[in-house]
Amino acid sequence: KYVRLFTIGTANYLAIAGHTSNISRIDFSDTNDFTTWPTANRYLIGDRDGSDISGIAQQAGNFIIFKLNNTNFKPGGIYEFSGVPGSGQIRLINSDVGCLAHQSIVSYEGVLVFFGVDRNGVVGVYQYDGTPRVRYLSEAIEPTLNSLSFSALDDAIGEVYDSKYFLSITASGGTYNNRVYVGDLRQSDRLYKSPKW
């Protein structure tokens, strides 16, 4: 379901997650060999929390794993994998926020920006900088985002261009992404709506 390249110096690994047979498992390939998958490079991420891996991304030298309970849309947390596959360590960074859509995760100037939900059910754009504190960025459009249908939230797509985060979502009642919100990350507490497609 999810595939990302993970680079540590000159070593490259392919990471895959979102297995239907094990929703909490992530696998890393062998070093610079994307066809070999050692069992030592297989990790269970919070496997007893009842949540699915909902996104993966690299931030600096670490690999970040997002989890979400897809039954009640509550966050399963943000986990950090540090070290190299086979001997690396996993730790829970934040259990209050989860990612709703893997394709919404973007890297911008050393931080990750993503479409997520917090423990209180607040849907929005969040920023993760590698510390336990996750910053909420979309207060200006919170009422609109929280009125969206939960059935389409995982279709959200994010992209960064010219220091702006573009979030493409399906407005309530829609069957495809039909709305784009644009947030200036240089003024990251201000998001504004673009014209409807």
Disulfide bonds with the S-S distance in Angstrom:
none
